[in-house]
Amino acid sequence: MKLTKNQQYSNFAKSTDVLIEAVFTDENSEFIVEKHRILDNPPFEYRLTIKRGDKKPIHSWSLLQEIKDQVAGENVVAIEIYPEKSKVTDTANMYHLWVFAEGYGPKVSLIPVAG
């Protein structure tokens, strides 16, 4: 899968939400990724919202990792947040990745580091 900026989707999204910087899609528009600016919430730089065009669930870790790498970059950390119940709006099988500014984020590794 290769994601590219979709200018038509971006123009429409920006007209409905000024915090949307761009919308990315794959060649078949199966996946739609919105890049949202975050105001005054360091160390987060922006938020990605990810959904399928057919609104079916995604939850494949490797797919979300690939999307994060293509849109945000391989050298940044992103996290998926599960909010408190009173703030949940589960209407679109949409996933949210909060992207840290480069150099920030939790220092975690699944690969043991000696020393």
OpenMM code with the backbone's topology and positions (N, CA, C; nanometers):
from openmm import Vec3, app, unit

residues = "MET LYS LEU THR LYS ASN GLN GLN TYR SER ASN PHE ALA LYS SER THR ASP VAL LEU ILE GLU ALA VAL PHE THR ASP GLU ASN SER GLU PHE ILE VAL GLU LYS HIS ARG ILE LEU ASP ASN PRO PRO PHE GLU TYR ARG LEU THR ILE LYS ARG GLY ASP LYS LYS PRO ILE HIS SER TRP SER LEU LEU GLN GLU ILE LYS ASP GLN VAL ALA GLY GLU ASN VAL VAL ALA ILE GLU ILE TYR PRO GLU LYS SER LYS VAL THR ASP THR ALA ASN MET TYR HIS LEU TRP VAL PHE ALA GLU GLY TYR GLY PRO LYS VAL SER LEU ILE PRO VAL ALA GLY".split()
positions = [
    Vec3(0.0847, -0.1179, 0.0000),
    Vec3(0.0000, 0.0000, 0.0000),
    Vec3(0.0890, 0.1239, 0.0000),
    Vec3(0.0509, 0.2216, -0.0787),
    Vec3(0.1231, 0.3482, -0.0816),
    Vec3(0.0225, 0.4608, -0.0611),
    Vec3(0.0468, 0.5420, 0.0412),
    Vec3(-0.0399, 0.6566, 0.0699),
    Vec3(0.0170, 0.7817, 0.0048),
    Vec3(-0.0715, 0.8611, -0.0545),
    Vec3(-0.0317, 0.9904, -0.1102),
    Vec3(-0.1346, 1.0955, -0.0688),
    Vec3(-0.0907, 1.2200, -0.0698),
    Vec3(-0.1822, 1.3289, -0.0359),
    Vec3(-0.2914, 1.3360, -0.1418),
    Vec3(-0.4159, 1.3374, -0.0972),
    Vec3(-0.5309, 1.3465, -0.1865),
    Vec3(-0.5806, 1.4906, -0.1794),
    Vec3(-0.5496, 1.5686, -0.2828),
    Vec3(-0.5802, 1.7113, -0.2810),
    Vec3(-0.7303, 1.7383, -0.2743),
    Vec3(-0.8098, 1.6603, -0.3467),
    Vec3(-0.9554, 1.6801, -0.3449),
    Vec3(-1.0114, 1.6569, -0.2050),
    Vec3(-0.9732, 1.5455, -0.1411),
    Vec3(-1.0176, 1.5181, -0.0047),
    Vec3(-0.9649, 1.6239, 0.0914),
    Vec3(-0.8384, 1.6655, 0.0712),
    Vec3(-0.7778, 1.7663, 0.1595),
    Vec3(-0.8540, 1.8975, 0.1531),
    Vec3(-0.8869, 1.9427, 0.0333),
    Vec3(-0.9596, 2.0694, 0.0175),
    Vec3(-1.0947, 2.0640, 0.0868),
    Vec3(-1.1664, 1.9523, 0.0689),
    Vec3(-1.2974, 1.9394, 0.1322),
    Vec3(-1.2830, 1.9356, 0.2847),
    Vec3(-1.1892, 1.8549, 0.3334),
    Vec3(-1.1715, 1.8411, 0.4790),
    Vec3(-1.1328, 1.9744, 0.5425),
    Vec3(-1.0433, 2.0491, 0.4780),
    Vec3(-1.0009, 2.1790, 0.5310),
    Vec3(-1.1177, 2.2767, 0.5385),
    Vec3(-1.2145, 2.2615, 0.4479),
    Vec3(-1.3303, 2.3516, 0.4496),
    Vec3(-1.4244, 2.3201, 0.5667),
    Vec3(-1.4136, 2.2001, 0.6226),
    Vec3(-1.5003, 2.1627, 0.7345),
    Vec3(-1.4289, 2.1693, 0.8697),
    Vec3(-1.2939, 2.1647, 0.8686),
    Vec3(-1.2170, 2.1663, 0.9933),
    Vec3(-1.0819, 2.2318, 0.9657),
    Vec3(-1.0612, 2.3510, 1.0185),
    Vec3(-0.9387, 2.4270, 0.9904),
    Vec3(-0.8132, 2.3614, 1.0481),
    Vec3(-0.8291, 2.2671, 1.1392),
    Vec3(-0.7126, 2.1999, 1.1966),
    Vec3(-0.6630, 2.0830, 1.1114),
    Vec3(-0.7371, 2.0473, 1.0072),
    Vec3(-0.6908, 1.9397, 0.9189),
    Vec3(-0.5889, 1.9981, 0.8216),
    Vec3(-0.4675, 1.9421, 0.8248),
    Vec3(-0.3605, 1.9874, 0.7354),
    Vec3(-0.3680, 1.9201, 0.5992),
    Vec3(-0.3983, 1.7900, 0.5983),
    Vec3(-0.3979, 1.7147, 0.4733),
    Vec3(-0.4721, 1.5833, 0.4922),
    Vec3(-0.5152, 1.5257, 0.3799),
    Vec3(-0.5776, 1.3940, 0.3802),
    Vec3(-0.4981, 1.3069, 0.2834),
    Vec3(-0.4663, 1.1869, 0.3280),
    Vec3(-0.3903, 1.0917, 0.2487),
    Vec3(-0.4785, 0.9703, 0.2205),
    Vec3(-0.4648, 0.9150, 0.1003),
    Vec3(-0.5376, 0.7937, 0.0649),
    Vec3(-0.4434, 0.6995, -0.0094),
    Vec3(-0.4806, 0.5715, -0.0120),
    Vec3(-0.4083, 0.4782, -0.0976),
    Vec3(-0.4697, 0.4860, -0.2367),
    Vec3(-0.4159, 0.4097, -0.3298),
    Vec3(-0.4596, 0.4195, -0.4701),
    Vec3(-0.6064, 0.3872, -0.4916),
    Vec3(-0.6688, 0.3074, -0.4039),
    Vec3(-0.8105, 0.2715, -0.4181),
    Vec3(-0.9010, 0.3436, -0.3183),
    Vec3(-0.8466, 0.4364, -0.2436),
    Vec3(-0.9186, 0.5055, -0.1353),
    Vec3(-0.9790, 0.4076, -0.0354),
    Vec3(-0.9109, 0.2935, -0.0176),
    Vec3(-0.9555, 0.1979, 0.0835),
    Vec3(-0.9278, 0.2523, 0.2233),
    Vec3(-0.8142, 0.3237, 0.2372),
    Vec3(-0.7765, 0.3834, 0.3641),
    Vec3(-0.7699, 0.5343, 0.3500),
    Vec3(-0.8252, 0.6046, 0.4486),
    Vec3(-0.8285, 0.7503, 0.4498),
    Vec3(-0.7639, 0.7963, 0.5796),
    Vec3(-0.6612, 0.8808, 0.5672),
    Vec3(-0.5865, 0.9271, 0.6836),
    Vec3(-0.5893, 1.0793, 0.6855),
    Vec3(-0.6426, 1.1364, 0.7922),
    Vec3(-0.6439, 1.2825, 0.8090),
    Vec3(-0.5330, 1.3214, 0.9059),
    Vec3(-0.4598, 1.4249, 0.8710),
    Vec3(-0.3539, 1.4780, 0.9572),
    Vec3(-0.4056, 1.6071, 1.0199),
    Vec3(-0.4267, 1.6047, 1.1532),
    Vec3(-0.4826, 1.7175, 1.2272),
    Vec3(-0.3740, 1.7886, 1.3062),
    Vec3(-0.3656, 1.9191, 1.2933),
    Vec3(-0.2756, 1.9974, 1.3784),
    Vec3(-0.3266, 1.9924, 1.5215),
    Vec3(-0.2346, 1.9999, 1.6149),
    Vec3(-0.2708, 2.0069, 1.7563),
    Vec3(-0.2213, 2.1407, 1.8089),
    Vec3(-0.3105, 2.2169, 1.8677),
    Vec3(-0.2742, 2.3480, 1.9204),
    Vec3(-0.2367, 2.3372, 2.0672),
    Vec3(-0.1218, 2.3900, 2.1007),
    Vec3(-0.0792, 2.4025, 2.2406),
    Vec3(-0.0939, 2.2743, 2.3216),
    Vec3(-0.0416, 2.1649, 2.2713),
    Vec3(-0.0459, 2.0393, 2.3451),
    Vec3(0.0857, 1.9637, 2.3298),
    Vec3(0.1992, 2.0323, 2.3611),
    Vec3(0.3267, 1.9628, 2.3490),
    Vec3(0.3317, 1.8476, 2.4497),
    Vec3(0.3998, 1.7424, 2.4217),
    Vec3(0.4952, 1.7236, 2.3130),
    Vec3(0.4332, 1.6644, 2.1873),
    Vec3(0.2978, 1.6617, 2.1782),
    Vec3(0.2352, 1.6098, 2.0566),
    Vec3(0.2428, 1.7127, 1.9453),
    Vec3(0.2728, 1.6656, 1.8249),
    Vec3(0.2825, 1.7544, 1.7099),
    Vec3(0.1530, 1.7561, 1.6292),
    Vec3(0.0941, 1.6388, 1.6103),
    Vec3(-0.0344, 1.6295, 1.5407),
    Vec3(-0.0984, 1.4953, 1.5695),
    Vec3(-0.2211, 1.4799, 1.5193),
    Vec3(-0.2992, 1.3569, 1.5385),
    Vec3(-0.3384, 1.3040, 1.4013),
    Vec3(-0.3262, 1.1740, 1.3841),
    Vec3(-0.3724, 1.1099, 1.2620),
    Vec3(-0.5035, 1.0387, 1.2918),
    Vec3(-0.6043, 1.0606, 1.2088),
    Vec3(-0.7263, 0.9808, 1.2178),
    Vec3(-0.7259, 0.8877, 1.0974),
    Vec3(-0.7500, 0.7612, 1.1227),
    Vec3(-0.7361, 0.6587, 1.0202),
    Vec3(-0.8661, 0.5799, 1.0133),
    Vec3(-0.9175, 0.5648, 0.8915),
    Vec3(-1.0400, 0.4857, 0.8742),
    Vec3(-1.0385, 0.4204, 0.7373),
    Vec3(-1.1225, 0.3218, 0.7222),
    Vec3(-1.1416, 0.2582, 0.5915),
    Vec3(-1.2559, 0.3288, 0.5197),
    Vec3(-1.2489, 0.3339, 0.3888),
    Vec3(-1.3549, 0.3948, 0.3099),
    Vec3(-1.4879, 0.3242, 0.3266),
    Vec3(-1.4849, 0.1920, 0.3496),
    Vec3(-1.6087, 0.1152, 0.3679),
    Vec3(-1.6538, 0.1096, 0.5140),
    Vec3(-1.5830, 0.1804, 0.6024),
    Vec3(-1.6144, 0.1937, 0.7452),
    Vec3(-1.6005, 0.0643, 0.8256),
    Vec3(-1.5368, -0.0382, 0.7686),
    Vec3(-1.5116, -0.1618, 0.8432),
    Vec3(-1.3946, -0.1398, 0.9386),
    Vec3(-1.3840, -0.2220, 1.0442),
    Vec3(-1.2717, -0.2086, 1.1373),
    Vec3(-1.1387, -0.2408, 1.0693),
    Vec3(-1.0314, -0.1831, 1.1229),
    Vec3(-0.8971, -0.2059, 1.0696),
    Vec3(-0.8168, -0.2965, 1.1605),
    Vec3(-0.8206, -0.2822, 1.2811),
    Vec3(-0.7195, -0.3099, 1.3820),
    Vec3(-0.6163, -0.4180, 1.3509),
    Vec3(-0.5241, -0.3806, 1.2671),
    Vec3(-0.4037, -0.4581, 1.2401),
    Vec3(-0.2878, -0.3690, 1.2816),
    Vec3(-0.2101, -0.4155, 1.3799),
    Vec3(-0.0984, -0.3350, 1.4289),
    Vec3(-0.0023, -0.3019, 1.3155),
    Vec3(0.0328, -0.3993, 1.2332),
    Vec3(0.1317, -0.3744, 1.1272),
    Vec3(0.0798, -0.2738, 1.0252),
    Vec3(-0.0490, -0.2744, 0.9973),
    Vec3(-0.1056, -0.1773, 0.9038),
    Vec3(-0.1012, -0.0366, 0.9623),
    Vec3(-0.1386, -0.0212, 1.0897),
    Vec3(-0.1322, 0.1109, 1.1525),
    Vec3(0.0124, 0.1599, 1.1625),
    Vec3(0.1074, 0.0693, 1.1870),
    Vec3(0.2496, 0.1062, 1.1898),
    Vec3(0.2940, 0.1555, 1.0522),
    Vec3(0.2533, 0.0862, 0.9467),
    Vec3(0.2899, 0.1263, 0.8108),
    Vec3(0.2312, 0.2644, 0.7768),
    Vec3(0.1069, 0.2873, 0.8147),
    Vec3(0.0436, 0.4175, 0.7898),
    Vec3(0.1174, 0.5263, 0.8666),
    Vec3(0.1490, 0.5010, 0.9943),
    Vec3(0.2238, 0.5991, 1.0747),
    Vec3(0.3576, 0.6307, 1.0091),
    Vec3(0.4300, 0.5273, 0.9657),
    Vec3(0.5609, 0.5484, 0.9031),
    Vec3(0.5506, 0.6307, 0.7751),
    Vec3(0.4485, 0.6048, 0.6927),
    Vec3(0.4344, 0.6763, 0.5656),
    Vec3(0.3924, 0.8216, 0.5839),
    Vec3(0.3022, 0.8478, 0.6769),
    Vec3(0.2492, 0.9840, 0.6914),
    Vec3(0.3303, 1.0667, 0.7905),
    Vec3(0.3681, 1.0068, 0.9036),
    Vec3(0.4371, 1.0825, 1.0088),
    Vec3(0.5887, 1.0655, 1.0043),
    Vec3(0.6342, 0.9523, 0.9533),
    Vec3(0.7772, 0.9258, 0.9466),
    Vec3(0.8165, 0.8080, 1.0337),
    Vec3(0.9268, 0.7458, 0.9978),
    Vec3(0.9752, 0.6279, 1.0690),
    Vec3(1.0432, 0.6626, 1.2002),
    Vec3(1.0892, 0.7866, 1.2170),
    Vec3(1.1686, 0.8240, 1.3339),
    Vec3(1.0904, 0.8992, 1.4402),
    Vec3(0.9577, 0.8849, 1.4383),
    Vec3(0.8756, 0.9471, 1.5424),
    Vec3(0.7937, 0.8399, 1.6117),
    Vec3(0.7500, 0.8716, 1.7320),
    Vec3(0.6680, 0.7810, 1.8124),
    Vec3(0.5235, 0.8293, 1.8074),
    Vec3(0.4309, 0.7355, 1.7933),
    Vec3(0.2881, 0.7685, 1.7990),
    Vec3(0.2225, 0.6708, 1.8960),
    Vec3(0.1158, 0.7169, 1.9591),
    Vec3(0.0419, 0.6303, 2.0502),
    Vec3(-0.1063, 0.6347, 2.0165),
    Vec3(-0.1743, 0.5261, 2.0468),
    Vec3(-0.3196, 0.5193, 2.0322),
    Vec3(-0.3770, 0.5307, 2.1726),
    Vec3(-0.4727, 0.6181, 2.1910),
    Vec3(-0.5269, 0.6462, 2.3237),
    Vec3(-0.6700, 0.5939, 2.3333),
    Vec3(-0.6998, 0.5334, 2.4462),
    Vec3(-0.8350, 0.4883, 2.4749),
    Vec3(-0.8895, 0.5782, 2.5849),
    Vec3(-0.9833, 0.6693, 2.5504),
    Vec3(-1.0285, 0.7708, 2.6465),
    Vec3(-1.1216, 0.7143, 2.7532),
    Vec3(-1.1472, 0.8001, 2.8519),
    Vec3(-1.2445, 0.7614, 2.9537),
    Vec3(-1.3804, 0.7425, 2.8874),
    Vec3(-1.4613, 0.6559, 2.9427),
    Vec3(-1.5893, 0.6149, 2.8824),
    Vec3(-1.6781, 0.7337, 2.8449),
    Vec3(-1.6823, 0.8373, 2.9285),
    Vec3(-1.7713, 0.9506, 2.9026),
    Vec3(-1.7312, 1.0312, 2.7786),
    Vec3(-1.6098, 1.0101, 2.7254),
    Vec3(-1.5631, 1.0862, 2.6089),
    Vec3(-1.5519, 1.0006, 2.4830),
    Vec3(-1.6022, 0.8786, 2.4883),
    Vec3(-1.5954, 0.7890, 2.3730),
    Vec3(-1.7031, 0.8257, 2.2720),
    Vec3(-1.6631, 0.8336, 2.1450),
    Vec3(-1.7580, 0.8522, 2.0342),
    Vec3(-1.7221, 0.7488, 1.9282),
    Vec3(-1.7730, 0.6293, 1.9429),
    Vec3(-1.7384, 0.5184, 1.8544),
    Vec3(-1.8452, 0.5036, 1.7468),
    Vec3(-1.8342, 0.5862, 1.6427),
    Vec3(-1.9366, 0.5848, 1.5385),
    Vec3(-1.8823, 0.5516, 1.3997),
    Vec3(-1.7493, 0.5427, 1.3842),
    Vec3(-1.6975, 0.5303, 1.2479),
    Vec3(-1.5823, 0.4310, 1.2331),
    Vec3(-1.5555, 0.3458, 1.3330),
    Vec3(-1.4382, 0.2596, 1.3268),
    Vec3(-1.3153, 0.3412, 1.2854),
    Vec3(-1.2960, 0.4532, 1.3538),
    Vec3(-1.1854, 0.5438, 1.3260),
    Vec3(-1.0821, 0.5288, 1.4365),
    Vec3(-0.9567, 0.5284, 1.3965),
    Vec3(-0.8467, 0.5106, 1.4901),
    Vec3(-0.7681, 0.6408, 1.4969),
    Vec3(-0.7204, 0.6743, 1.6156),
    Vec3(-0.6494, 0.8002, 1.6366),
    Vec3(-0.5091, 0.7705, 1.6867),
    Vec3(-0.4096, 0.8185, 1.6136),
    Vec3(-0.2707, 0.8078, 1.6571),
    Vec3(-0.2221, 0.9473, 1.6909),
    Vec3(-0.1749, 0.9658, 1.8135),
    Vec3(-0.1209, 1.0933, 1.8583),
    Vec3(0.0295, 1.0878, 1.8339),
    Vec3(0.0798, 1.1773, 1.7505),
    Vec3(0.2189, 1.1739, 1.7059),
    Vec3(0.3011, 1.2738, 1.7866),
    Vec3(0.4059, 1.2231, 1.8495),
    Vec3(0.4978, 1.3082, 1.9242),
    Vec3(0.5896, 1.3827, 1.8272),
    Vec3(0.6338, 1.5008, 1.8668),
    Vec3(0.7367, 1.5717, 1.7920),
    Vec3(0.8618, 1.4839, 1.7925),
    Vec3(0.9412, 1.4926, 1.6871),
    Vec3(1.0618, 1.4100, 1.6773),
    Vec3(1.1511, 1.4315, 1.7989),
    Vec3(1.1999, 1.3216, 1.8545),
    Vec3(1.2852, 1.3277, 1.9731),
    Vec3(1.2089, 1.3166, 2.1040),
    Vec3(1.0761, 1.3219, 2.0989),
    Vec3(0.9925, 1.3104, 2.2180),
    Vec3(0.9207, 1.1758, 2.2172),
    Vec3(0.8561, 1.1478, 2.3260),
    Vec3(0.7796, 1.0249, 2.3367),
    Vec3(0.8402, 0.9326, 2.4392),
    Vec3(0.7639, 0.8330, 2.4797),
    Vec3(0.8153, 0.7395, 2.5803),
    Vec3(0.9340, 0.6623, 2.5244),
    Vec3(1.0293, 0.6366, 2.6094),
    Vec3(1.1487, 0.5621, 2.5699),
    Vec3(1.1222, 0.4144, 2.5975),
    Vec3(1.0530, 0.3494, 2.5066),
    Vec3(1.0191, 0.2093, 2.5213),
    Vec3(1.0751, 0.1323, 2.4030),
    Vec3(1.0998, 0.0045, 2.4253),
    Vec3(1.1498, -0.0811, 2.3191),
    Vec3(1.1021, -0.2232, 2.3443),
    Vec3(1.0628, -0.2901, 2.2407),
    Vec3(1.0246, -0.4295, 2.2530),
    Vec3(1.1464, -0.5198, 2.2402),
    Vec3(1.2584, -0.4604, 2.2020),
    Vec3(1.3834, -0.5335, 2.1881),
    Vec3(1.4694, -0.5029, 2.3106),
    Vec3(1.5082, -0.6053, 2.3881),
    Vec3(1.5885, -0.5792, 2.5080),
    Vec3(1.7200, -0.5082, 2.4735),
    Vec3(1.7547, -0.4113, 2.5552),
    Vec3(1.8780, -0.3359, 2.5369),
    Vec3(1.9707, -0.3686, 2.6529),
    Vec3(2.0912, -0.4129, 2.6217),
    Vec3(2.1877, -0.4481, 2.7262),
    Vec3(2.2373, -0.3230, 2.7963),
    Vec3(2.2653, -0.3384, 2.9257),
    Vec3(2.3309, -0.2311, 2.9961),
    Vec3(2.2453, -0.1552, 3.0852),
] * unit.nanometer
topology = app.Topology()
chain = topology.addChain("A")
for resn in residues:
    res = topology.addResidue(resn, chain)
    for name in ("N", "CA", "C"):
        topology.addAtom(name, app.Element.getBySymbol(name[0]), res)
